[in-house]
């Protein structure tokens, strides 16, 4: 029913009792282009609507469908496996007699089928791509069951090669239209595309455009080319392409890699928690040719600006040591700077807590930003160098004045003997002041040590143990 009424509407001082609106009056229609993940209505000059007349079909089923068809041009690399030559199976539909096609995908070890869904439900005339044959699908529907569909093209034609409505592929949360995907009569020509013609740079840079649910600095900076990264072993990833990785840094606490997943033919970002983004639309061999990136939650990211020509080592963001000063700070001049990186990477805190020097050597020192660790009270004895199980080598260890039966200076010795780079000593619980650490005149140590308040030490311990953060 295309008739709508606007009843008893008051416009200004005029009351319109009944205003008849007829859709054929409208001449400028906007339609959705296929099934898109985020549909947009665009002006469609081909769409017309008439009333009082019957439609005359412009397309009619072909009398003879080809024996083979070639499916090609898929820009969504996740569905690239549907490309290739499809052959008639000999089966035809029980309602309209339209043929069924199939192809075997060796990489997936699966047989795919292409047939018209009108043979199951006439109200949905569309060619579909599925891993279920027409006969199996009909049986499933009769039993009230369902089957999966990879792609579809809305058409009542006798051959998928005659479908002109455009192909749509299922992606994450819905359908999207692939304007380059096509089905043509005949076999696909052989194309040898195993060799890449891309001159892969040593470094590539990514801009700091905001990504949904991620900090702006997540992908930002330079990425280094390599042939392999440990994350590939962790997630079972292989590739014949170069791999790029962004090393851990003060803002992002773990490595991230960018690689070509040869199994799906997709450029993807991976890290310790899994994949974070990939490229479903890529018009070339390189990640720089990607048209749009999509996050792990299906959200479309703004286009990455990838510079693969002017990027150098100088663009790397790393834990690079601070250049040594011409003269080391004295213990009286020195201070502690602390950076806390939250587990979800979205919160970064930096501050300088009140601290006091130790009254024993060294009396001057300089230390670059180094990870802070705690001893495990269940297995570590701060007063016995042979009873330290926690790896504190090369790190700053957080010690507590009221934990252990030895002197504070002896605890520093135990830490140094286990490779600690420096130590922070939390003063006695409840003490309001941060006092210097006294020398017990029994041992000699050479690593920097400073005292901080117990309350401040609790904040760091809570961030590491409870929140899962890293403190530097």
C-alpha positions as a Markdown table, in Angstrom:
| # | Residue | x | y | z |
|---|---|---|---|---|
| 1 | Unk | 0.0 | 0.0 | 0.0 |
| 2 | Unk | 1.8 | 3.1 | -1.2 |
| 3 | Unk | -0.8 | 5.6 | 0.0 |
| 4 | Unk | -0.1 | 7.7 | 3.1 |
| 5 | Unk | -2.4 | 10.2 | 4.8 |
| 6 | Unk | -1.5 | 13.2 | 7.0 |
| 7 | Unk | -4.7 | 13.7 | 9.1 |
| 8 | Unk | -5.9 | 16.9 | 10.8 |
| 9 | Unk | -2.6 | 18.6 | 10.6 |
| 10 | Unk | -2.4 | 22.3 | 11.5 |
| 11 | Unk | 0.0 | 24.4 | 9.4 |
| 12 | Unk | 0.0 | 28.0 | 10.5 |
| 13 | Unk | -3.6 | 29.1 | 10.7 |
| 14 | Unk | -4.7 | 26.4 | 8.1 |
| 15 | Unk | -6.0 | 23.0 | 9.0 |
| 16 | Unk | -5.5 | 20.3 | 6.4 |
| 17 | Unk | -8.1 | 17.7 | 6.9 |
| 18 | Unk | -6.4 | 15.1 | 4.7 |
| 19 | Unk | -3.3 | 15.4 | 2.5 |
| 20 | Unk | -2.8 | 12.6 | 0.0 |
| 21 | Unk | 0.9 | 11.7 | -0.6 |
| 22 | Unk | 1.6 | 9.4 | -3.6 |
| 23 | Unk | 5.1 | 8.0 | -4.0 |
| 24 | Unk | 5.1 | 8.2 | -7.8 |
| 25 | Unk | 5.2 | 12.0 | -7.4 |
| 26 | Unk | 8.8 | 11.7 | -6.1 |
| 27 | Unk | 11.3 | 11.6 | -9.0 |
| 28 | Unk | 14.7 | 11.7 | -7.1 |
| 29 | Unk | 15.1 | 8.5 | -5.2 |
| 30 | Unk | 18.1 | 7.4 | -3.1 |
| 31 | Unk | 18.9 | 3.8 | -2.6 |
| 32 | Unk | 21.4 | 1.6 | -0.8 |
| 33 | Unk | 24.2 | 0.3 | -2.8 |
| 34 | Unk | 24.0 | -3.4 | -2.2 |
| 35 | Unk | 24.4 | -4.7 | 1.4 |
| 36 | Unk | 27.0 | -2.6 | 3.1 |
| 37 | Unk | 28.3 | -2.9 | 6.6 |
| 38 | Unk | 27.4 | 0.8 | 7.2 |
| 39 | Unk | 24.8 | 1.5 | 4.5 |
| 40 | Unk | 24.6 | 4.9 | 2.9 |
| 41 | Unk | 21.7 | 6.0 | 0.7 |
| 42 | Unk | 22.9 | 7.6 | -2.5 |
| 43 | Unk | 21.0 | 9.2 | -5.4 |
| 44 | Unk | 19.9 | 6.5 | -7.9 |
| 45 | Unk | 18.8 | 7.7 | -11.3 |
| 46 | Unk | 17.8 | 4.2 | -12.4 |
| 47 | Unk | 15.1 | 3.8 | -9.7 |
| 48 | Unk | 11.6 | 4.7 | -10.7 |
| 49 | Unk | 8.2 | 4.0 | -9.2 |
| 50 | Unk | 4.8 | 3.9 | -11.0 |
| 51 | Unk | 1.4 | 3.1 | -9.8 |
| 52 | Unk | -1.5 | 1.5 | -11.6 |
| 53 | Unk | 0.7 | -0.5 | -14.0 |
| 54 | Unk | 2.3 | -3.9 | -13.9 |
| 55 | Unk | 6.1 | -4.1 | -14.2 |
| 56 | Unk | 7.6 | -5.5 | -17.4 |
| 57 | Unk | 10.7 | -7.6 | -16.5 |
| 58 | Unk | 13.8 | -6.3 | -18.3 |
| 59 | Unk | 15.7 | -9.4 | -17.4 |
| 60 | Unk | 14.6 | -12.9 | -18.2 |
| 61 | Unk | 16.4 | -16.2 | -17.4 |
| 62 | Unk | 18.8 | -17.4 | -20.1 |
| 63 | Unk | 17.7 | -20.5 | -21.9 |
| 64 | Unk | 21.1 | -22.0 | -21.7 |
| 65 | Unk | 23.5 | -21.5 | -18.8 |
| 66 | Unk | 27.2 | -21.9 | -19.5 |
| 67 | Unk | 29.0 | -25.1 | -18.4 |
| 68 | Unk | 31.7 | -23.2 | -16.5 |
| 69 | Unk | 31.9 | -19.7 | -15.1 |
| 70 | Unk | 34.9 | -17.7 | -13.8 |
| 71 | Unk | 34.6 | -15.8 | -10.5 |
| 72 | Unk | 37.3 | -13.0 | -10.1 |
| 73 | Unk | 38.0 | -9.5 | -8.8 |
| 74 | Unk | 37.2 | -10.0 | -5.1 |
| 75 | Unk | 38.8 | -7.1 | -3.3 |
| 76 | Unk | 37.8 | -8.5 | 0.1 |
| 77 | Unk | 40.9 | -10.7 | 0.6 |
| 78 | Unk | 39.1 | -12.8 | 3.3 |
| 79 | Unk | 36.9 | -14.1 | 0.6 |
| 80 | Unk | 39.6 | -14.5 | -2.0 |
| 81 | Unk | 39.3 | -18.3 | -1.8 |
| 82 | Unk | 35.9 | -18.1 | -3.7 |
| 83 | Unk | 37.8 | -17.0 | -6.9 |
| 84 | Unk | 38.4 | -19.5 | -9.7 |
| 85 | Unk | 36.6 | -21.6 | -12.2 |
| 86 | Unk | 33.2 | -23.1 | -11.3 |
| 87 | Unk | 31.6 | -26.0 | -13.1 |
| 88 | Unk | 28.0 | -27.3 | -13.4 |
| 89 | Unk | 27.3 | -30.1 | -11.0 |
| 90 | Unk | 24.4 | -31.4 | -13.1 |
| 91 | Unk | 21.9 | -30.6 | -10.5 |
| 92 | Unk | 19.0 | -28.2 | -11.2 |
| 93 | Unk | 16.5 | -26.5 | -9.0 |
| 94 | Unk | 13.1 | -28.1 | -8.3 |
| 95 | Unk | 11.1 | -24.9 | -8.9 |
| 96 | Unk | 12.7 | -22.9 | -11.8 |
| 97 | Unk | 15.3 | -25.5 | -13.0 |
| 98 | Unk | 18.2 | -23.1 | -12.6 |
| 99 | Unk | 21.6 | -24.9 | -12.5 |
| 100 | Unk | 24.1 | -25.5 | -9.7 |
| 101 | Unk | 27.8 | -24.8 | -9.9 |
| 102 | Unk | 30.7 | -25.9 | -7.6 |
| 103 | Unk | 34.4 | -25.5 | -7.1 |
| 104 | Unk | 36.9 | -27.2 | -4.9 |
| 105 | Unk | 39.1 | -24.9 | -2.8 |
| 106 | Unk | 42.3 | -26.9 | -2.1 |
| 107 | Unk | 43.7 | -24.4 | 0.4 |
| 108 | Unk | 40.5 | -24.6 | 2.5 |
| 109 | Unk | 39.8 | -28.3 | 1.7 |
| 110 | Unk | 36.2 | -27.4 | 1.0 |
| 111 | Unk | 33.7 | -27.6 | -1.9 |
| 112 | Unk | 31.7 | -24.5 | -2.5 |
| 113 | Unk | 28.4 | -24.2 | -4.4 |
| 114 | Unk | 26.7 | -21.5 | -6.3 |
| 115 | Unk | 23.0 | -21.7 | -7.0 |
| 116 | Unk | 19.9 | -19.5 | -6.9 |
| 117 | Unk | 18.1 | -19.2 | -3.6 |
| 118 | Unk | 14.8 | -18.9 | -5.3 |
| 119 | Unk | 14.9 | -22.7 | -5.7 |
| 120 | Unk | 14.4 | -22.8 | -1.9 |
| 121 | Unk | 12.4 | -19.7 | -1.2 |
| 122 | Unk | 11.0 | -18.0 | -4.4 |
| 123 | Unk | 10.6 | -14.7 | -2.6 |
| 124 | Unk | 14.4 | -14.4 | -2.5 |
| 125 | Unk | 15.7 | -14.6 | -6.1 |
| 126 | Unk | 19.5 | -14.3 | -5.6 |
| 127 | Unk | 22.5 | -16.3 | -6.6 |
| 128 | Unk | 24.4 | -17.4 | -3.5 |
| 129 | Unk | 27.8 | -18.8 | -2.7 |
| 130 | Unk | 27.7 | -21.4 | 0.1 |
| 131 | Unk | 29.4 | -24.6 | 1.3 |
| 132 | Unk | 26.1 | -26.4 | 1.2 |
| 133 | Unk | 24.7 | -28.0 | -2.0 |
| 134 | Unk | 21.3 | -27.1 | -3.2 |
| 135 | Unk | 19.9 | -30.5 | -2.3 |
| 136 | Unk | 21.4 | -30.4 | 1.2 |
| 137 | Unk | 20.1 | -26.8 | 1.7 |
| 138 | Unk | 16.6 | -27.7 | 0.7 |
| 139 | Unk | 16.6 | -30.6 | 3.2 |
| 140 | Unk | 17.9 | -28.4 | 5.9 |
| 141 | Unk | 15.2 | -25.8 | 5.3 |
| 142 | Unk | 12.5 | -28.5 | 5.4 |
| 143 | Unk | 13.8 | -29.5 | 8.8 |
| 144 | Unk | 13.8 | -25.9 | 10.1 |
| 145 | Unk | 17.6 | -25.6 | 10.0 |
| 146 | Unk | 19.9 | -23.0 | 8.4 |
| 147 | Unk | 23.1 | -22.9 | 6.4 |
| 148 | Unk | 25.8 | -20.3 | 5.9 |
| 149 | Unk | 26.1 | -18.0 | 2.9 |
| 150 | Unk | 29.4 | -16.3 | 1.9 |
| 151 | Unk | 28.1 | -14.1 | -0.9 |
| 152 | Unk | 25.0 | -13.2 | -3.0 |
| 153 | Unk | 23.9 | -11.4 | -6.1 |
| 154 | Unk | 20.2 | -10.5 | -6.4 |
| 155 | Unk | 19.0 | -11.9 | -9.8 |
| 156 | Unk | 16.4 | -14.2 | -11.3 |
| 157 | Unk | 18.6 | -15.0 | -14.3 |
| 158 | Unk | 19.3 | -18.5 | -15.3 |
| 159 | Unk | 23.1 | -18.0 | -15.0 |
| 160 | Unk | 25.1 | -16.2 | -12.3 |
| 161 | Unk | 27.1 | -14.6 | -15.2 |
| 162 | Unk | 24.0 | -12.7 | -16.1 |
| 163 | Unk | 23.5 | -11.1 | -12.7 |
| 164 | Unk | 24.0 | -7.4 | -13.0 |
| 165 | Unk | 22.9 | -6.3 | -9.5 |
| 166 | Unk | 26.4 | -6.6 | -8.1 |
| 167 | Unk | 27.9 | -9.1 | -5.6 |
| 168 | Unk | 27.7 | -8.7 | -1.8 |
| 169 | Unk | 29.9 | -10.6 | 0.6 |
| 170 | Unk | 29.4 | -11.3 | 4.3 |
| 171 | Unk | 31.8 | -9.5 | 6.5 |
| 172 | Unk | 31.9 | -9.5 | 10.4 |
| 173 | Unk | 28.5 | -8.0 | 11.1 |
| 174 | Unk | 26.7 | -7.8 | 7.8 |
| 175 | Unk | 26.9 | -7.6 | 4.0 |
| 176 | Unk | 29.0 | -5.2 | 1.9 |
| 177 | Unk | 29.0 | -4.6 | -1.8 |
| 178 | Unk | 32.2 | -5.5 | -3.8 |
| 179 | Unk | 32.0 | -3.4 | -7.0 |
| 180 | Unk | 34.9 | -5.3 | -8.6 |
| 181 | Unk | 33.7 | -8.9 | -8.0 |
| 182 | Unk | 32.3 | -10.5 | -11.2 |
| 183 | Unk | 31.2 | -13.8 | -12.6 |
| 184 | Unk | 31.8 | -14.4 | -16.4 |
| 185 | Unk | 31.2 | -17.3 | -18.7 |
| 186 | Unk | 34.0 | -19.7 | -19.3 |
| 187 | Unk | 37.1 | -20.8 | -17.4 |
| 188 | Unk | 39.5 | -18.4 | -15.6 |
| 189 | Unk | 42.8 | -17.7 | -17.4 |
| 190 | Unk | 45.9 | -18.9 | -15.5 |
| 191 | Unk | 47.7 | -16.0 | -13.8 |
| 192 | Unk | 51.1 | -16.5 | -12.1 |
| 193 | Unk | 51.1 | -14.0 | -9.3 |
| 194 | Unk | 53.5 | -15.8 | -6.9 |
| 195 | Unk | 56.2 | -13.2 | -7.4 |
| 196 | Unk | 56.0 | -9.8 | -5.8 |
| 197 | Unk | 57.2 | -6.7 | -7.6 |
| 198 | Unk | 57.2 | -4.4 | -4.5 |
| 199 | Unk | 60.4 | -2.8 | -3.4 |
| 200 | Unk | 60.0 | -3.3 | 0.3 |
| 201 | Unk | 61.5 | -0.5 | 2.4 |
| 202 | Unk | 63.5 | -1.1 | 5.6 |
| 203 | Unk | 61.2 | 1.2 | 7.5 |
| 204 | Unk | 57.6 | 2.4 | 7.1 |
| 205 | Unk | 55.9 | 5.1 | 9.2 |
| 206 | Unk | 52.2 | 5.3 | 10.3 |
| 207 | Unk | 50.6 | 8.5 | 11.3 |
| 208 | Unk | 48.8 | 9.2 | 14.6 |
| 209 | Unk | 45.3 | 9.3 | 13.3 |
| 210 | Unk | 42.8 | 8.3 | 16.0 |
| 211 | Unk | 41.6 | 4.7 | 16.1 |
| 212 | Unk | 38.4 | 3.7 | 17.9 |
| 213 | Unk | 39.1 | 2.1 | 21.3 |
| 214 | Unk | 42.8 | 2.5 | 21.0 |
| 215 | Unk | 45.2 | 5.4 | 22.0 |
| 216 | Unk | 46.4 | 7.6 | 19.1 |
| 217 | Unk | 50.0 | 6.4 | 19.7 |
| 218 | Unk | 49.1 | 2.7 | 19.2 |
| 219 | Unk | 50.3 | 2.4 | 15.6 |
| 220 | Unk | 52.1 | 5.7 | 15.4 |
| 221 | Unk | 55.8 | 5.7 | 14.5 |
| 222 | Unk | 58.3 | 3.7 | 12.5 |
| 223 | Unk | 58.1 | 0.0 | 11.8 |
| 224 | Unk | 61.2 | -2.1 | 11.1 |
| 225 | Unk | 61.3 | -4.8 | 8.4 |
| 226 | Unk | 62.3 | -8.3 | 9.4 |
| 227 | Unk | 61.7 | -11.8 | 8.1 |
| 228 | Unk | 60.4 | -13.3 | 11.3 |
| 229 | Unk | 59.1 | -12.3 | 14.7 |
| 230 | Unk | 58.4 | -14.5 | 17.9 |
| 231 | Unk | 54.7 | -13.4 | 17.8 |
| 232 | Unk | 54.4 | -15.4 | 14.5 |
| 233 | Unk | 55.3 | -18.6 | 16.4 |
| 234 | Unk | 52.9 | -17.7 | 19.3 |
| 235 | Unk | 49.9 | -17.3 | 16.9 |
| 236 | Unk | 50.9 | -19.9 | 14.2 |
| 237 | Unk | 51.4 | -17.2 | 11.5 |
| 238 | Unk | 53.4 | -17.7 | 8.3 |
| 239 | Unk | 54.1 | -15.5 | 5.4 |
| 240 | Unk | 56.2 | -15.3 | 2.3 |
| 241 | Unk | 56.2 | -11.5 | 2.5 |
| 242 | Unk | 58.4 | -9.2 | 4.7 |
| 243 | Unk | 57.2 | -8.7 | 8.2 |
| 244 | Unk | 57.2 | -5.3 | 9.9 |
| 245 | Unk | 57.2 | -4.7 | 13.7 |
| 246 | Unk | 56.9 | -1.8 | 16.1 |
| 247 | Unk | 59.1 | -2.4 | 19.2 |
| 248 | Unk | 57.8 | -2.0 | 22.7 |
| 249 | Unk | 58.2 | 1.6 | 24.0 |
| 250 | Unk | 57.2 | 3.7 | 27.0 |
| 251 | Unk | 53.7 | 4.1 | 25.6 |
| 252 | Unk | 52.9 | 0.7 | 24.1 |
| 253 | Unk | 54.4 | -2.0 | 26.3 |
| 254 | Unk | 54.7 | -4.8 | 23.8 |
| 255 | Unk | 55.7 | -5.4 | 20.2 |
| 256 | Unk | 53.1 | -5.2 | 17.4 |
| 257 | Unk | 53.7 | -6.8 | 14.0 |
| 258 | Unk | 52.3 | -6.1 | 10.5 |
| 259 | Unk | 52.3 | -9.1 | 8.2 |
| 260 | Unk | 50.6 | -10.6 | 5.2 |
| 261 | Unk | 48.6 | -13.6 | 6.2 |
| 262 | Unk | 49.1 | -15.9 | 3.3 |
| 263 | Unk | 46.3 | -18.2 | 4.3 |
| 264 | Unk | 43.7 | -15.5 | 3.8 |
| 265 | Unk | 45.7 | -13.1 | 1.6 |
| 266 | Unk | 45.2 | -10.3 | 4.1 |
| 267 | Unk | 47.5 | -7.7 | 5.7 |
| 268 | Unk | 47.0 | -7.8 | 9.5 |
| 269 | Unk | 48.2 | -6.3 | 12.7 |
| 270 | Unk | 49.0 | -8.7 | 15.5 |
| 271 | Unk | 50.2 | -8.3 | 19.1 |
| 272 | Unk | 50.4 | -10.3 | 22.3 |
| 273 | Unk | 46.6 | -10.3 | 22.8 |
| 274 | Unk | 45.7 | -11.3 | 19.2 |
| 275 | Unk | 45.0 | -9.4 | 16.0 |
| 276 | Unk | 44.0 | -5.8 | 16.3 |
| 277 | Unk | 43.2 | -4.8 | 12.7 |
| 278 | Unk | 43.2 | -6.1 | 9.2 |
| 279 | Unk | 42.6 | -4.9 | 5.6 |
| 280 | Unk | 39.5 | -6.3 | 3.9 |
| 281 | Unk | 39.9 | -4.1 | 0.8 |
| 282 | Unk | 43.3 | -4.0 | -0.8 |
| 283 | Unk | 43.9 | -3.1 | -4.4 |
| 284 | Unk | 47.6 | -4.0 | -4.6 |
| 285 | Unk | 50.3 | -6.2 | -3.1 |
| 286 | Unk | 51.5 | -3.8 | -0.4 |
| 287 | Unk | 49.8 | -2.8 | 2.8 |
| 288 | Unk | 50.2 | 0.8 | 1.5 |
| 289 | Unk | 47.6 | 0.0 | -1.1 |
| 290 | Unk | 44.9 | -0.8 | 1.5 |
| 291 | Unk | 41.8 | 1.2 | 1.0 |
| 292 | Unk | 40.3 | 0.7 | 4.5 |
| 293 | Unk | 41.3 | -1.0 | 7.7 |
| 294 | Unk | 38.9 | -2.7 | 10.1 |
| 295 | Unk | 39.5 | -3.3 | 13.8 |
| 296 | Unk | 39.0 | -6.5 | 15.8 |
| 297 | Unk | 35.5 | -5.3 | 16.8 |
| 298 | Unk | 34.4 | -4.6 | 13.3 |
| 299 | Unk | 34.8 | -0.8 | 13.5 |
| 300 | Unk | 36.1 | 0.9 | 10.4 |
| 301 | Unk | 39.2 | 2.8 | 11.1 |
| 302 | Unk | 40.1 | 6.1 | 9.5 |
| 303 | Unk | 42.5 | 5.6 | 6.6 |
| 304 | Unk | 46.1 | 4.9 | 7.8 |
| 305 | Unk | 48.6 | 7.3 | 6.3 |
| 306 | Unk | 51.5 | 5.0 | 5.6 |
| 307 | Unk | 54.8 | 6.5 | 4.5 |
| 308 | Unk | 57.0 | 3.9 | 2.8 |
| 309 | Unk | 59.4 | 6.3 | 1.2 |
| 310 | Unk | 60.6 | 8.9 | 3.7 |
| 311 | Unk | 60.7 | 6.8 | 6.9 |
| 312 | Unk | 64.0 | 6.2 | 8.7 |
| 313 | Unk | 65.4 | 4.8 | 12.0 |
| 314 | Unk | 65.0 | 8.3 | 13.5 |
| 315 | Unk | 61.2 | 7.8 | 13.5 |
| 316 | Unk | 61.4 | 4.8 | 15.9 |
| 317 | Unk | 59.8 | 5.1 | 19.3 |
| 318 | Unk | 61.8 | 2.8 | 21.7 |
| 319 | Unk | 63.2 | 2.5 | 25.2 |
| 320 | Unk | 66.4 | 4.0 | 24.0 |
| 321 | Unk | 68.8 | 4.9 | 26.9 |
| 322 | Unk | 69.1 | 8.5 | 27.8 |
| 323 | Unk | 72.4 | 9.9 | 26.5 |
| 324 | Unk | 74.9 | 10.0 | 29.3 |
| 325 | Unk | 75.5 | 13.5 | 30.7 |
| 326 | Unk | 79.0 | 15.0 | 30.8 |
| 327 | Unk | 78.8 | 14.9 | 34.6 |
| 328 | Unk | 76.6 | 12.5 | 36.6 |
| 329 | Unk | 74.1 | 13.9 | 39.1 |
| 330 | Unk | 75.1 | 13.9 | 42.7 |
| 331 | Unk | 72.9 | 12.0 | 45.1 |
| 332 | Unk | 71.7 | 15.3 | 46.5 |
| 333 | Unk | 70.7 | 16.5 | 43.0 |
| 334 | Unk | 69.2 | 13.3 | 41.8 |
| 335 | Unk | 65.5 | 12.6 | 41.6 |
| 336 | Unk | 63.2 | 9.7 | 40.6 |
| 337 | Unk | 60.9 | 9.9 | 37.6 |
| 338 | Unk | 58.2 | 7.2 | 37.3 |
| 339 | Unk | 56.1 | 6.3 | 34.3 |
| 340 | Unk | 53.1 | 3.9 | 34.7 |
| 341 | Unk | 51.7 | 2.2 | 31.6 |
| 342 | Unk | 48.2 | 0.8 | 32.1 |
| 343 | Unk | 47.4 | -2.7 | 31.1 |
| 344 | Unk | 44.8 | -1.5 | 28.5 |
| 345 | Unk | 47.3 | 1.0 | 27.1 |
| 346 | Unk | 44.8 | 3.8 | 27.4 |
| 347 | Unk | 46.2 | 5.5 | 30.5 |
| 348 | Unk | 49.7 | 6.7 | 30.9 |
| 349 | Unk | 50.8 | 8.4 | 34.2 |
| 350 | Unk | 54.1 | 10.1 | 34.9 |
| 351 | Unk | 55.3 | 11.9 | 38.0 |
| 352 | Unk | 58.3 | 12.6 | 40.3 |
| 353 | Unk | 57.7 | 11.3 | 43.8 |
| 354 | Unk | 59.6 | 12.7 | 46.8 |
| 355 | Unk | 62.8 | 10.8 | 47.4 |
| 356 | Unk | 65.9 | 10.8 | 49.6 |
| 357 | Unk | 69.5 | 9.7 | 49.0 |
| 358 | Unk | 71.4 | 6.9 | 50.6 |
| 359 | Unk | 74.3 | 7.8 | 53.0 |
| 360 | Unk | 76.6 | 5.3 | 51.3 |
| 361 | Unk | 78.1 | 5.0 | 47.7 |
| 362 | Unk | 77.6 | 5.7 | 45.0 |
| 363 | Unk | 77.2 | 9.4 | 45.6 |
| 364 | Unk | 76.6 | 10.2 | 41.9 |
| 365 | Unk | 74.6 | 8.3 | 39.3 |
| 366 | Unk | 72.4 | 8.4 | 36.2 |
| 367 | Unk | 70.0 | 5.7 | 35.2 |
| 368 | Unk | 67.7 | 5.6 | 32.1 |
| 369 | Unk | 64.1 | 4.7 | 32.4 |
| 370 | Unk | 64.1 | 1.1 | 33.6 |
| 371 | Unk | 61.3 | -1.3 | 34.6 |
| 372 | Unk | 60.4 | -1.5 | 38.3 |
| 373 | Unk | 59.8 | -5.0 | 39.8 |
| 374 | Unk | 58.8 | -6.4 | 43.2 |
| 375 | Unk | 60.1 | -9.4 | 45.1 |
| 376 | Unk | 57.6 | -12.2 | 45.7 |
| 377 | Unk | 57.2 | -12.6 | 49.5 |
| 378 | Unk | 56.2 | -16.2 | 49.0 |
| 379 | Unk | 59.5 | -17.3 | 47.3 |
| 380 | Unk | 62.0 | -14.5 | 47.7 |
| 381 | Unk | 64.1 | -13.6 | 50.8 |
| 382 | Unk | 65.3 | -10.0 | 50.6 |
| 383 | Unk | 68.1 | -10.9 | 53.0 |
| 384 | Unk | 69.5 | -14.0 | 51.3 |
| 385 | Unk | 71.1 | -13.7 | 47.8 |
| 386 | Unk | 70.6 | -17.4 | 47.2 |
| 387 | Unk | 66.8 | -17.2 | 47.8 |
| 388 | Unk | 65.8 | -14.7 | 45.1 |
| 389 | Unk | 63.6 | -16.4 | 42.4 |
| 390 | Unk | 62.2 | -13.3 | 40.8 |
| 391 | Unk | 64.1 | -12.0 | 37.8 |
| 392 | Unk | 65.4 | -8.6 | 38.9 |
| 393 | Unk | 68.5 | -8.6 | 36.6 |
| 394 | Unk | 68.9 | -5.2 | 34.9 |
| 395 | Unk | 65.8 | -3.8 | 36.6 |
| 396 | Unk | 65.0 | -1.5 | 39.5 |
| 397 | Unk | 63.8 | -3.5 | 42.5 |
| 398 | Unk | 61.3 | -2.1 | 45.0 |
| 399 | Unk | 62.4 | -3.0 | 48.6 |
| 400 | Unk | 60.5 | -2.4 | 51.9 |
| 401 | Unk | 62.2 | -1.3 | 55.1 |
| 402 | Unk | 59.9 | -3.4 | 57.3 |
| 403 | Unk | 60.3 | -6.6 | 55.2 |
| 404 | Unk | 63.3 | -8.9 | 56.1 |
| 405 | Unk | 65.5 | -9.4 | 59.1 |
| 406 | Unk | 68.6 | -7.7 | 57.8 |
| 407 | Unk | 69.6 | -4.0 | 57.4 |
| 408 | Unk | 68.4 | -1.9 | 54.5 |
| 409 | Unk | 72.0 | -1.7 | 53.1 |
| 410 | Unk | 72.2 | -5.5 | 53.2 |
| 411 | Unk | 69.0 | -5.8 | 51.2 |
| 412 | Unk | 70.6 | -3.6 | 48.6 |
| 413 | Unk | 73.6 | -5.9 | 48.5 |
| 414 | Unk | 71.3 | -8.9 | 47.9 |
| 415 | Unk | 69.6 | -7.1 | 45.1 |
| 416 | Unk | 73.0 | -6.1 | 43.5 |
| 417 | Unk | 74.2 | -9.7 | 43.7 |
| 418 | Unk | 71.1 | -10.8 | 41.7 |
| 419 | Unk | 71.8 | -8.3 | 39.0 |
| 420 | Unk | 69.6 | -5.4 | 40.0 |
| 421 | Unk | 70.4 | -2.1 | 38.2 |
| 422 | Unk | 69.2 | 0.1 | 41.1 |
| 423 | Unk | 66.8 | -0.1 | 44.1 |
| 424 | Unk | 64.0 | 2.0 | 45.7 |
| 425 | Unk | 63.5 | 1.5 | 49.4 |
| 426 | Unk | 60.0 | 2.1 | 50.9 |
| 427 | Unk | 60.3 | 3.6 | 54.4 |
| 428 | Unk | 58.5 | 2.2 | 57.4 |
| 429 | Unk | 54.7 | 2.0 | 57.1 |
| 430 | Unk | 53.1 | 5.1 | 58.5 |
| 431 | Unk | 56.2 | 7.2 | 58.4 |
| 432 | Unk | 55.2 | 10.7 | 57.1 |
| 433 | Unk | 58.7 | 11.7 | 56.0 |
| 434 | Unk | 61.1 | 10.3 | 53.5 |
| 435 | Unk | 64.5 | 10.1 | 55.3 |
| 436 | Unk | 67.9 | 9.2 | 53.9 |
| 437 | Unk | 69.0 | 5.6 | 54.1 |
| 438 | Unk | 71.7 | 5.1 | 56.7 |
| 439 | Unk | 74.9 | 3.0 | 56.2 |
| 440 | Unk | 75.3 | 0.0 | 58.4 |
| 441 | Unk | 79.1 | 0.0 | 57.8 |
| 442 | Unk | 79.0 | -3.8 | 57.2 |
| 443 | Unk | 78.7 | -4.2 | 53.4 |
| 444 | Unk | 79.7 | -2.3 | 50.3 |
| 445 | Unk | 77.4 | -1.8 | 47.3 |
| 446 | Unk | 77.7 | 0.1 | 43.9 |
| 447 | Unk | 74.2 | 0.4 | 42.5 |
| 448 | Unk | 72.1 | 3.6 | 43.0 |
| 449 | Unk | 69.5 | 3.6 | 45.8 |
| 450 | Unk | 66.9 | 6.1 | 46.8 |
| 451 | Unk | 64.2 | 6.1 | 49.5 |
| 452 | Unk | 60.5 | 6.8 | 48.8 |
| 453 | Unk | 57.5 | 6.9 | 51.1 |
| 454 | Unk | 55.6 | 3.7 | 52.0 |
| 455 | Unk | 52.4 | 5.2 | 50.6 |
| 456 | Unk | 54.0 | 5.9 | 47.2 |
| 457 | Unk | 55.5 | 2.3 | 47.1 |
| 458 | Unk | 52.0 | 1.0 | 47.7 |
| 459 | Unk | 50.7 | 2.8 | 44.7 |
| 460 | Unk | 53.4 | 1.2 | 42.5 |
| 461 | Unk | 52.9 | -2.2 | 43.9 |
| 462 | Unk | 49.1 | -2.0 | 43.4 |
| 463 | Unk | 49.6 | -0.9 | 39.8 |
| 464 | Unk | 51.9 | -3.9 | 39.1 |
| 465 | Unk | 50.1 | -6.6 | 41.0 |
| 466 | Unk | 46.4 | -5.6 | 40.9 |
| 467 | Unk | 46.1 | -3.6 | 37.8 |
| 468 | Unk | 48.6 | -5.5 | 35.7 |
| 469 | Unk | 50.4 | -2.3 | 34.7 |
| 470 | Unk | 54.1 | -1.8 | 34.0 |
| 471 | Unk | 56.1 | 0.8 | 36.0 |
| 472 | Unk | 59.3 | 2.4 | 34.7 |
